[in-house]
Amino acid sequence: MPNYNIHIHQGAHTNSHPVDLPDVDAARREAIAMFADLARDIASNLPNHPDWRIEVTEPAGGTVFRLGISAEDAALAVFSLDGRKGRPRTT
């Protein structure tokens, strides 16, 4: 059975979990289940680590699946039409 690795990236930190699964579809389902289990922790830690990603790599090392979530403060994400950052208008 192939040995896949599920990497959980949280900001600059990464945890890897090797799993023996029969194929890529099984590895994808496992990664999605892990992501669902972590959802509450992810949501509560988004202010500290706004980028989370789960990545599945095959035995040869290539990425076969990636699932991520990213958060940003809406006040910081406002851009003008010319691409410059701007603050939201208050009236």
C-alpha positions in Angstrom: 0.0 0.0 0.0 1.4 3.4 -0.9 2.6 5.7 1.9 1.2 9.2 1.5 2.2 12.1 3.7 -0.4 14.6 4.9 1.3 17.9 5.8 -0.6 20.4 7.9 0.8 23.9 7.4 -0.1 26.5 10.0 1.7 29.8 9.3 5.4 28.9 9.3 4.8 25.6 11.2 4.3 22.2 9.5 3.3 18.9 10.9 3.6 15.8 8.8 1.5 12.6 9.2 2.5 9.5 7.1 -0.5 7.4 6.2 -0.8 4.1 4.4 -3.7 4.4 2.0 -4.6 2.4 -1.2 -4.8 5.4 -3.6 -4.9 9.1 -4.2 -8.7 9.3 -3.7 -8.4 7.7 -0.2 -5.6 10.1 0.7 -7.8 13.0 -0.5 -10.7 11.8 1.7 -8.3 11.4 4.7 -7.0 15.0 4.3 -10.5 16.4 4.0 -11.5 14.5 7.2 -8.5 15.8 9.0 -9.2 19.3 7.8 -12.8 19.0 9.1 -11.6 17.8 12.5 -9.3 20.8 12.7 -11.9 23.4 11.6 -12.7 24.7 15.1 -9.0 25.1 16.0 -8.3 26.7 12.6 -11.1 29.2 13.1 -10.0 30.1 16.6 -6.3 30.6 15.6 -6.8 32.5 12.3 -5.8 35.8 13.9 -2.5 34.4 14.9 -1.9 32.2 11.9 -4.1 33.5 9.0 -2.9 30.9 6.5 -3.6 27.1 6.9 -3.1 24.4 4.4 -3.3 20.7 4.2 -1.2 19.1 1.5 -1.0 15.4 0.5 2.2 14.2 -1.1 2.6 10.9 -2.8 5.4 8.4 -2.1 7.7 10.0 -4.8 7.2 13.4 -3.1 4.9 15.2 -5.6 1.8 17.0 -4.3 -1.4 15.3 -5.3 -3.9 17.4 -3.3 -4.0 20.7 -1.5 -6.7 22.3 0.7 -6.3 25.7 2.4 -8.0 28.5 4.2 -6.8 32.1 4.5 -8.2 35.0 6.4 -7.5 38.7 6.3 -8.9 41.7 8.1 -11.5 43.3 5.8 -10.3 46.8 6.8 -6.8 45.9 5.5 -8.1 44.3 2.3 -9.7 47.4 0.7 -8.1 48.5 -2.5 -8.8 51.4 -4.8 -9.4 51.0 -8.5 -5.8 51.8 -9.2 -4.6 49.0 -6.9 -3.4 51.1 -4.0 -4.5 50.1 -0.5 -7.0 52.3 1.0 -9.1 52.5 4.1 -12.8 52.0 4.0 -14.8 55.3 3.9 -16.8 56.2 6.9 -19.7 58.6 6.4 
